[in-house]
Amino acid sequence: MIAFVSGPVAALAPTTAVIEVGGVGMAVQCTPGTLAALRVGQQARLATSLVVREDSLTLYGFADDDERQVFELLQTASGVGPRLAQAMLAVHSPDALRRAVSTGDEKALTAVPGIGKKGAQKLLLELKDRLGEPLGAVVGRQGVAAAPASWGDQLHAALIGLGYAPREADEAVALVSPQAEAALAAGAQPPVPQLLRAALQSLNRTR
């Protein structure tokens, strides 16, 4: 198993970071939140999980060991493969997922693209005794956990991490706002990975 990769960031794409390790470029699949913290040319260390298939070897990268552990635990539930596990971590932090499972928060899971109501109910049952309790929940006076960054902040940070200027990132976020607002109106969380792809398409058209 490749536990982590460490080295300069050689390239960034909407879903992938290339880390140079001993003269070899390692392509690592990452969430938008992880990619947003990376910069081309700067040193990076990503915890990794290697997924082996008959026709492929795919390396998934994470900001820390805790995120990797949750990624692997999620896949112990029936019907959850690496892509869906990564999508869950793209929408929720590890602690947010632990909190959702421990409190039976069905709505939090259905905010993940690809998880419907029945799927969320099944996951809550299967994962209840596997993820454990939240490790570092930040609780306010009224017992409410601190809110995660908004979809707009996540998207803006991801675009900056991919090398776009703040002004370009602002314009791209504005262009995809109708899609995000439609998701919110339907009672779902805006899907940041899909919004990032749409934002990149709009930026490519304007260049």
Order of alpha helices (4+ residues) and beta strands (2+ residues): beta-beta-beta-alpha-beta-beta-alpha-alpha-alpha-alpha-alpha-alpha-alpha-alpha
